[in-house]
Amino acid sequence: MSTANGIVARYHRSLVVHVALALALDLVRFVALAFRSHGSLAAENLFLRKQLAYYLERQVKPRRADTPTRLTLVLLGRFVDWQLLLTLVQPDTFLRWHRRGYRLFWRWKSRARGRPPISVDLQRLIASMAIANRTWGEERIAAELRLKLGTTVSPRTVRRYMPRRGPSRGGSQSPSWRTFLRNHASEVLACDFFVAVTAGFRRVYVFVVLDITTRRIVHWNVTRHPTAEWTVQQFLNCITSDEAYRFLIHDHDAIYAPAVDSALTSMHVRVVTTPVRVPQANAFCERVIGTVRRECLDWVIPLNERHLRRILAEWVNHYNDQRPHSALGPGVPAEPLTGKVLLTGHDVSHGYRVAVRSVLGGLHHEYRLEPLAA
């Protein structure tokens, strides 16, 4: 389909060029005739009329007029009494040409102009970011440009210069849970387990604890044999007296034994258990797990538990320190960024260049501005 569209586009471009050149040539001839004497033009007119009379007498069928000829006749018809001179086609045909040209003229004059295009350099930067980061959508790229490079571009404009994406996925949440989380977000942690599979088909369990307010991954760890005692130790490592967390959300997994809830209660943390088979109730943590898979684990094959730990350590640092989140404004969990970026519209700040650092061997890239060398 794309090949056929390309052939059609090239044909239309060549047709437009052919018509424009033919009209330009006719215009040059018309201007040249303006400098000739009246007697010379009258003699040439009579000479051509005599030849045309023989042409009509023999009833030779003329070839079909092309587009440049039609346009030329319509334009010249504004200066002469064309009804007396017309012999090539019927008058109705000539009027139809005129109406068609009028429609084309107003279609061109009434075309939608839209916003001015962004610079070519910015178009190339958006395309390179989309190609280099296959898991990023238009909102992520727009957030990166605004937050890191100070370039303000709407996600709709970004989408115009990147490959097509599938429809975004979203979920619904219970109003009661939404109200609870909004009122207590600064005091709520959410946690969950998910499974990663190594190259040897061994299951490794990944434990994640998320701060709902900042979207920061407070703690994570991996193990092949999760137990209640191991889970309690993870909470002891991440919940300290310096933090003001009062609630922790987890599901009905058997790993959260009564001993786990008792240990959390002793740390003055109230356990909020989600309803059975309602993952939306722990939507923030489920979203983070989905992000880990889409942006990291779906693109690598951990060789073993140690390799998985090294991969997640690098990705979590990128997630907490550099990855923009639309819910934060956009912003990153580890605010504030070093050196607040000045917004400069569609152009990169003068005197700076875009520096790029790869993450996970080029699966992701981190962008920042750095001064040009003097």
C-alpha positions in Angstrom: 0.0 0.0 0.0 2.8 2.4 0.9 4.5 1.7 -2.5 1.3 2.4 -4.4 0.8 5.7 -2.5 4.4 6.7 -3.3 3.9 6.0 -7.0 0.6 8.1 -7.0 2.3 10.9 -5.2 5.2 11.0 -7.7 2.7 11.0 -10.6 0.8 14.0 -9.2 4.1 15.9 -8.6 5.2 15.3 -12.2 1.8 16.3 -13.5 1.9 19.6 -11.6 5.4 20.3 -12.8 4.3 19.6 -16.5 1.3 21.9 -16.2 3.3 24.7 -14.6 6.0 24.5 -17.3 3.4 24.5 -20.1 1.6 27.6 -18.6 4.9 29.4 -18.2 5.8 28.7 -21.8 2.4 30.0 -23.0 2.8 33.1 -20.8 6.2 33.8 -22.4 4.7 33.5 -25.9 1.8 35.9 -24.9 4.2 38.5 -23.6 6.3 38.2 -26.8 3.2 38.8 -29.0 2.5 42.0 -27.1 5.6 43.6 -28.6 4.6 42.7 -32.2 2.9 45.2 -34.5 -0.9 45.1 -35.0 -0.5 44.4 -38.8 1.8 41.5 -38.1 -0.7 40.0 -35.7 -3.6 40.5 -38.1 -1.7 38.8 -40.9 -0.7 35.8 -38.7 -4.4 35.6 -37.5 -5.7 35.4 -41.1 -3.0 32.9 -42.1 -4.0 30.6 -39.2 -7.7 31.0 -40.0 -7.2 29.9 -43.6 -5.4 26.7 -42.4 -8.1 26.0 -39.8 -10.8 26.3 -42.5 -9.2 23.4 -44.4 -8.8 21.5 -41.1 -12.6 21.8 -40.5 -13.5 21.1 -44.1 -11.7 17.7 -44.0 -13.4 16.9 -40.6 -10.3 15.7 -39.0 -11.0 14.7 -35.4 -8.6 16.6 -33.1 -6.7 14.9 -30.4 -8.0 15.4 -26.8 -6.9 18.7 -25.2 -4.6 18.3 -22.2 -4.8 20.2 -19.0 -2.3 23.0 -19.9 -4.2 23.6 -23.2 -7.5 23.8 -21.3 -6.2 26.3 -18.8 -4.6 28.4 -21.5 -7.8 28.6 -23.5 -9.8 29.5 -20.4 -7.4 32.3 -19.5 -7.3 33.7 -23.0 -11.1 33.6 -23.2 -11.2 36.5 -20.7 -9.7 38.8 -23.4 -11.5 37.8 -26.6 -15.0 36.9 -27.7 -14.4 33.2 -27.4 -17.9 32.1 -28.6 -17.0 33.3 -32.1 -13.6 31.8 -32.2 -14.2 28.4 -30.5 -13.9 25.5 -32.9 -11.9 22.8 -31.0 -14.7 21.8 -28.6 -18.3 22.7 -27.9 -19.2 25.8 -25.9 -20.6 23.7 -23.1 -17.3 21.9 -22.8 -15.4 25.2 -22.6 -17.8 26.4 -19.8 -17.2 23.2 -17.9 -13.5 23.8 -18.1 -14.0 27.2 -16.7 -16.2 26.0 -13.8 -13.6 23.3 -13.0 -10.8 25.8 -12.9 -12.9 28.1 -10.7 -13.4 25.2 -8.2 -9.7 24.4 -8.2 -8.8 28.1 -7.6 -11.1 28.4 -4.6 -10.1 25.0 -3.2 -6.5 26.3 -3.3 -7.5 29.7 -1.8 -9.6 28.1 1.0 -7.0 25.5 2.0 -6.4 25.0 5.7 -3.1 26.6 6.7 -2.8 25.4 10.3 0.0 26.2 12.7 3.5 27.1 11.3 5.7 24.0 11.0 8.4 23.3 13.6 12.1 23.5 12.6 13.7 20.7 10.6 16.2 20.1 13.3 13.4 19.6 15.9 11.6 17.2 13.5 14.7 15.1 13.1 15.3 15.1 16.9 11.7 13.9 17.5 12.1 11.2 14.8 15.5 10.1 16.3 14.0 9.9 19.8 11.1 7.8 18.6 13.4 5.4 16.7 15.9 5.1 19.5 13.3 4.6 22.2 10.7 2.2 20.8 8.6 2.1 23.9 8.0 5.8 24.1 4.8 7.5 23.0 4.1 11.1 22.0 3.4 12.2 25.5 6.7 10.8 26.8 8.7 12.5 24.0 6.8 15.8 24.5 7.6 15.6 28.3 11.3 14.9 27.6 11.5 17.9 25.3 9.8 20.2 27.7 11.4 19.0 30.9 15.0 18.2 29.7 15.5 20.5 26.7 13.2 23.4 27.3 11.4 22.9 24.0 7.6 23.2 24.2 5.8 21.0 21.6 2.3 19.5 22.0 2.0 15.7 22.0 -0.2 16.0 18.9 2.6 17.8 17.0 5.1 15.1 18.2 2.8 12.4 16.9 3.0 13.9 13.4 6.7 13.3 13.2 7.0 9.8 14.7 5.9 6.4 13.6 2.3 5.4 14.1 1.4 3.9 17.5 -1.4 1.7 18.6 -4.3 3.0 20.7 -3.3 3.9 24.2 -4.5 1.5 27.0 -6.2 2.8 30.0 -8.1 1.5 33.0 -10.9 2.5 35.3 -10.8 2.9 39.0 -13.4 2.7 41.7 -14.5 6.2 42.8 -14.1 5.3 46.5 -10.5 4.1 46.0 -9.8 7.2 43.9 -11.1 9.5 46.7 -9.1 7.6 49.3 -5.9 7.8 47.3 -6.3 11.5 46.6 -6.8 12.3 50.2 -4.0 10.1 51.6 -1.6 10.0 48.6 1.3 11.5 50.5 1.0 8.9 53.2 0.4 5.8 51.1 2.8 3.1 49.8 1.7 0.4 47.4 3.5 -2.9 46.9 3.3 -6.0 44.7 5.2 -9.0 43.4 5.7 -10.0 39.7 7.6 -12.7 38.0 10.6 -12.5 35.6 11.8 -15.5 33.7 15.5 -16.1 33.1 17.2 -17.6 30.0 17.2 -21.0 31.8 13.4 -20.7 32.3 13.7 -20.1 36.1 11.1 -18.0 37.8 12.5 -15.1 39.8 10.1 -13.0 41.9 10.5 -9.2 41.9 9.1 -7.2 44.8 8.3 -3.5 44.3 7.3 -0.8 46.8 6.0 2.5 45.3 5.4 6.0 46.7 2.1 7.0 45.2 2.7 10.8 45.5 6.1 11.0 43.9 5.8 7.8 41.7 9.2 6.9 43.2 10.2 3.3 43.6 11.1 3.4 47.2 12.4 -0.2 47.4 12.8 -3.3 45.2 14.4 -6.7 45.5 14.5 -10.1 43.8 14.4 -13.6 45.1 13.7 -17.1 43.9 12.0 -18.2 47.1 9.8 -15.4 48.6 8.6 -16.0 52.1 6.8 -14.0 54.8 10.0 -13.5 56.7 11.8 -12.2 53.6 8.9 -9.8 52.9 9.0 -8.5 56.4 12.7 -7.7 56.0 12.0 -5.8 52.8 9.5 -3.6 54.7 12.0 -3.0 57.5 14.6 -1.9 54.9 12.3 0.8 53.3 10.0 2.0 56.1 11.8 4.1 58.6 10.8 6.4 61.3 11.9 9.4 59.2 9.1 8.7 56.7 5.5 9.7 57.3 3.9 6.7 55.7 0.6 5.6 57.4 -0.9 3.2 54.9 0.3 0.3 52.7 -1.7 -1.3 49.9 -1.3 -4.9 49.0 -3.5 -7.6 47.5 -4.6 -11.0 48.9 -1.5 -12.9 47.9 -0.7 -15.7 50.3 2.8 -14.3 50.8 1.3 -11.5 52.9 0.8 -13.8 55.9 -0.7 -12.5 59.2 2.9 -12.1 60.4 3.6 -9.6 57.7 0.6 -7.4 58.6 1.5 -7.7 62.3 5.0 -6.4 61.5 3.6 -3.5 59.6 1.2 -2.6 62.4 4.1 -2.6 64.8 5.7 0.0 62.5 2.6 2.2 62.8 1.5 1.4 59.2 -2.1 0.5 58.5 -2.6 -2.3 56.0 -5.2 -1.7 53.3 -6.0 -4.9 51.5 -7.5 -4.6 48.0 -10.7 -6.4 47.1 -10.3 -9.9 45.6 -9.6 -9.9 41.8 -9.7 -6.1 41.5 -6.2 -5.1 40.3 -7.5 -1.6 39.6 -7.6 -1.0 43.4 -3.8 -1.2 43.3 -3.6 0.6 39.9 -0.5 2.7 40.6 1.7 -0.4 41.5 0.1 -2.4 38.6 1.0 0.5 36.3 4.6 0.5 37.5 4.9 -3.3 36.9 3.5 -2.8 33.4 6.0 -0.1 32.8 8.9 -2.3 34.0 7.8 -5.0 31.5 7.1 -2.7 28.6 10.2 -0.6 29.0 12.7 -3.1 30.3 12.1 -6.8 30.8 10.2 -7.3 27.5 13.4 -6.2 25.7 16.1 -8.2 27.6 16.6 -11.8 28.6 18.1 -12.1 32.1 20.7 -14.8 32.3 20.2 -15.4 36.0 19.1 -13.7 39.2 22.3 -11.7 39.5 22.0 -10.4 35.9 18.3 -9.5 36.5 19.4 -7.6 39.6 21.9 -5.6 37.6 19.4 -4.8 34.8 16.7 -3.6 37.3 19.2 -1.5 39.2 20.1 0.5 36.1 16.5 0.8 35.0 15.2 1.9 38.4 17.8 4.6 38.6 16.6 5.8 35.2 13.0 5.6 36.3 13.5 7.5 39.5 16.0 10.2 38.3 15.3 10.8 34.6 12.0 9.4 33.4 9.3 12.0 33.1 5.8 11.3 34.4 2.8 13.1 33.0 1.0 12.9 36.4 3.8 15.0 37.9 3.4 17.9 35.6 5.4 16.4 33.7 8.2 15.8 36.2 10.5 13.1 37.5 10.2 11.4 40.9 13.6 12.6 42.1 12.7 16.4 41.8 14.2 18.9 41.5 16.2 18.3 38.4 19.8 19.6 38.6 19.6 22.9 36.7 16.1 23.9 35.9 15.6 24.1 32.1 14.3 27.4 30.6 11.5 26.9 28.2 12.3 28.3 24.7 9.4 27.3 22.5 10.3 25.2 19.4 14.0 25.8 19.4 16.9 24.5 21.5 18.4 27.2 23.7 21.1 29.3 21.9 24.6 28.3 23.0 23.6 24.8 24.0 23.6 21.4 22.4 21.7 18.2 23.1 23.7 15.6 25.0 22.6 12.0 25.0 23.4 9.2 27.4 22.3 5.6 26.7 20.7 3.4 29.3 20.6 -0.4 29.2 22.8 -0.6 26.1 20.7 1.9 24.1 17.2 0.6 25.0 16.6 4.1 26.5 18.4 7.4 26.2 18.6 10.4 28.6 18.7 13.8 27.1 20.0 17.0 28.6 21.4 20.4 27.5 25.1 21.2 27.8 26.9 24.4 26.8 28.7 24.5 23.5 32.5 24.6 23.7 33.9 28.1 23.3 
